[in-house]
């Protein structure tokens, strides 16, 4: 198989900030069936959705009668649990004829299938396995695939533009131009958000800025992955000199859909899985130094970090 040096999924859309020498994700997945692929890619599904729903704001302050514009980048990173680097999936009481080669002496038996090995972010030196058992005794085993990148950090890069200031409203967009990845199809990234602050309706001496918002995003990665993420959130911030300290609550969701054809069987594989994060608490701070530099942490079922750099007014 031709060896390649690629970013984890697509150039410019930085899912992992390192190059990977060897097979890319699609080449790996097409070697295995749906149960293995779903367990193998699960940490990517959880981390990608958590990252998409991160860095959606850096202050709750939105002017009511002054047009503002800013453009910059957000870099998000999810820290995985150690357990996310390996998997074991047991398929119990199945007809082994669906899994064993034709003519195998146990092809007519009922047994268990145990899939185990590194996940997409597990060991690149270890190869997973699929093992068939009859009454607890292994009768057949095949090799799976190695991890793609051995890491517990999963970052995402997103360019962002914000326009607002009228009646306490602000709009946001995350966007990358469509990229044609030759055999892997086209990759697209689009996210749209809206925020509203009620402070212009409150007393000028109200002690904090308040804001509510919504953000929805969609990413298509080549020919085989599509992700959707959305977040509804409420936030508050207070300015201390050149710094805004902010915090918020969010209710979020994310979904990844995977479609491909297994190369040795020509069997189509399709599955859809929801991300692990459903809500979070965010705390962060923004420094206004002519440019706005923010850092934040989102805490839920996973922990996600964000660094942002925004230019504008």
PyMOL commands that set and color helices and strands:
alter all, ss='L'
color gray80, all
select helices_A, chain A and resi 25-29+34-52+82-85+96-98+182-184+199-201
alter helices_A, ss='H'
color red, helices_A
select strands_A, chain A and resi 4-6+20-22+65-79+86-95+110-118+127-134+137-146+153-166+169-180+186-196+209-221+225-240+243-261+268-274+279-288+291-299+303-312
alter strands_A, ss='S'
color yellow, strands_A
deselect
rebuild
show_as cartoon
